[in-house]
Amino acid sequence: MVASGHPHPTPKGRTLDVRALIARGEEPFPKVMALVQSTPPGQEFILVTPFIPAPLIEKLQGEGYRIRPEYRTDGSWQTHFVKPTG
């Protein structure tokens, strides 16, 4: 099992599961933004959250990201973000 709150590689990119951070009352925003900034253009990262991350989706859509949220059977959200190349 991978420690929550730290990105880990996936075949397409990296995944950050912030559910444990949020459950502990910690602010996940700095870790999320570090992942956003460190993702190379054209690459994907996945964010796992207990709710749909609407403010982040809105912000990154405005910056040209391709975004695909998926509701998971455990009640959480897995949102795929692809960083624009240009």
C-alpha positions in Angstrom: 0.0 0.0 0.0 1.3 3.5 -0.9 1.3 6.1 1.8 -1.5 8.6 1.3 -0.7 12.2 0.6 2.3 11.4 -1.6 2.1 11.0 -5.4 3.1 7.6 -6.8 3.6 6.6 -10.4 0.9 5.0 -12.5 1.3 3.8 -16.1 -0.1 7.2 -17.4 1.3 9.5 -14.7 1.1 10.0 -11.0 -1.8 9.6 -8.5 -2.3 11.6 -5.4 -4.8 10.3 -2.9 -5.7 13.1 -0.5 -8.5 11.4 1.4 -6.4 10.6 4.4 -5.0 14.1 4.6 -8.6 15.6 4.5 -9.8 13.1 7.1 -7.0 14.2 9.4 -8.0 17.9 8.9 -4.9 18.7 6.9 -5.0 21.1 3.9 -4.2 19.1 0.7 -3.8 22.2 -1.5 0.0 22.6 -1.2 0.5 18.9 -2.2 -2.0 19.2 -5.0 -0.4 22.3 -6.4 3.1 20.8 -6.2 1.8 17.9 -8.3 0.1 20.2 -10.8 3.4 22.2 -11.2 5.7 19.2 -11.4 3.6 17.4 -14.1 5.2 17.7 -17.5 3.1 19.1 -20.4 1.1 16.4 -22.1 1.2 14.1 -19.1 -1.6 13.0 -16.8 -2.0 13.0 -13.1 -4.9 11.6 -11.1 -6.3 13.1 -7.9 -8.4 10.9 -5.6 -10.7 12.9 -3.3 -13.7 12.3 -1.1 -15.7 14.8 -3.2 -15.5 16.2 -6.7 -12.8 18.9 -6.6 -14.9 21.5 -8.5 -12.8 24.6 -7.7 -9.6 22.9 -8.9 -11.4 21.5 -12.0 -12.7 25.0 -12.8 -9.2 26.6 -12.4 -7.4 24.0 -14.4 -10.0 23.9 -17.2 -9.4 27.6 -17.5 -5.7 26.9 -18.0 -6.4 24.4 -20.8 -6.2 21.0 -18.9 -8.3 18.1 -20.2 -10.2 16.8 -17.2 -12.3 13.6 -16.6 -13.8 13.0 -13.2 -15.0 9.5 -12.3 -17.2 8.5 -9.4 -15.7 5.4 -7.7 -17.7 2.6 -6.1 -16.2 3.4 -2.7 -17.9 6.9 -2.9 -14.8 8.8 -3.7 -13.8 10.7 -6.9 -10.9 9.9 -9.1 -10.2 12.9 -11.4 -7.8 12.7 -14.4 -6.0 15.8 -15.4 -3.9 16.1 -18.6 -1.6 19.1 -18.7 -1.8 21.1 -21.9 1.2 21.0 -24.2 1.2 24.5 -25.4 
